[in-house]
Amino acid sequence: MAVVFHPLKVRADLVERVFEAARLAAGWEENAFLATTEDDFGSGIARRAAEDGFDVVTAVGGDGTVREVAAGLRGTGVPMGIVPQGTGNLLARNLGLPLVLERAVEIAYTGRERAIDVGVLEATRQDGTTTGEQVFLVMAGMGVDAEMVRATRPVLKRTIGWVAYADAVARTLPRSKPFRVGYRVDYRAQRTVRVHSMVLANCDMLPGGLRVVPDSQLDDGVFELAAFRPRGIFGVARVWTTVAIGNTLLRRSELGRRIRERRTAPGGDIFYRRGTRAVLLAERPVGVQLDGDDLGDAIALVARLEPRALLVRSLDPFSGTERG
């Protein structure tokens, strides 16, 4: 087992003790603990660990560390363990993994391997420079969701966890401005729409059980493009009720799904498209986020999905999920 961790965000001594206990219980050989650095946030470390013959490479930390380790492991066939120690823990929640340290470490050793899709995105800045290829596992967004990520206060994240995002939403939404964006999904014709946010979702569950883009699956070979365009004085309220009630509660029944479909039909405040490739062209520089990480402003995004490109250690898919 190679363990990749962020030394400033986790207690290395505690993590090592828990991994050592799990290693002895599972009968594995010695662990290798590999700290991220300012020059390598985890992707290069994970790739080298795979090349060196480790059986599993486990990411210990928040969504950023998980995303970096996944970037290094995608396409290698070496599975990734996930020990969530961040604020959002988005991929862990969508996989149904526990948030308790000891149980998450145990699953890294004993869990079943599952192949999941990986999103790959490249953003272009206003000056023509690009970010290079960036991986996302849960969601990439352009617009108000990126503004919310920037507005989240680190001190609140440390003290009250993911609830800090609610504070950011309250401060961001009232002053967010819509923008025009041209979008093309797969090889369909390009269309233009005025939105507050465009989201590409590989999966969609957020803290609190909210579902932004319903019916998205980690291994279905497509991502969902969602356009959020609240209009009028009650537009934001309609979008919120669609996410909090329609996508999260109504989708559980046939009648509820019919009601939700009427609310998200073309011409509504939210609409969805599915595909494996997408191009977004904004009229002005707009904030971009990947799995809760701020990527800065961009005027264009080119994204694709790599089906089942990453192996992850998770619970037996037939045994249900856990919550920590």
HELIX and SHEET records of a PDB file:
HELIX    1   1 ALA A   12  ALA A   26  1                                  15    
HELIX    2   2 SER A   43  GLU A   51  1                                   9    
HELIX    3   3 ASP A   63  LEU A   73  1                                  11    
HELIX    4   4 LEU A   90  LEU A   95  1                                   6    
HELIX    5   5 LEU A  101  THR A  110  1                                  10    
HELIX    6   6 VAL A  144  ALA A  151  1                                   8    
HELIX    7   7 PRO A  154  ILE A  160  1                                   7    
HELIX    8   8 GLY A  161  VAL A  163  5                                   3    
HELIX    9   9 ALA A  164  THR A  172  1                                   9    
HELIX   10  10 LEU A  173  ARG A  175  5                                   3    
HELIX   11  11 PRO A  207  GLY A  209  5                                   3    
HELIX   12  12 GLY A  235  THR A  241  1                                   7    
HELIX   13  13 THR A  242  GLY A  246  3                                   5    
HELIX   14  14 LEU A  250  ARG A  252  5                                   3    
HELIX   15  15 GLU A  254  ARG A  263  1                                  10    
SHEET    1   A 4 ALA A  32  ALA A  35  0                                        
SHEET    2   A 4 ALA A   2  PHE A   5  1                                        
SHEET    3   A 4 VAL A  57  GLY A  61  1                                        
SHEET    4   A 4 MET A  80  PRO A  84  1                                        
SHEET    1   B 8 GLN A 134  PHE A 136  0                                        
SHEET    2   B 8 ARG A 112  THR A 124 -1                                        
SHEET    3   B 8 ASP A 293  SER A 314 -1                                        
SHEET    4   B 8 ARG A 277  LEU A 290 -1                                        
SHEET    5   B 8 MET A 139  GLY A 143 -1                                        
SHEET    6   B 8 SER A 197  ALA A 201 -1                                        
SHEET    7   B 8 PHE A 223  PHE A 228 -1                                        
SHEET    8   B 8 ILE A 270  GLY A 275 -1                                        
SHEET    1   C 6 GLN A 134  PHE A 136  0                                        
SHEET    2   C 6 ARG A 112  THR A 124 -1                                        
SHEET    3   C 6 ASP A 293  SER A 314 -1                                        
SHEET    4   C 6 ARG A 277  LEU A 290 -1                                        
SHEET    5   C 6 PHE A 179  VAL A 185 -1                                        
SHEET    6   C 6 ARG A 191  VAL A 195 -1                                        
END                                                                             
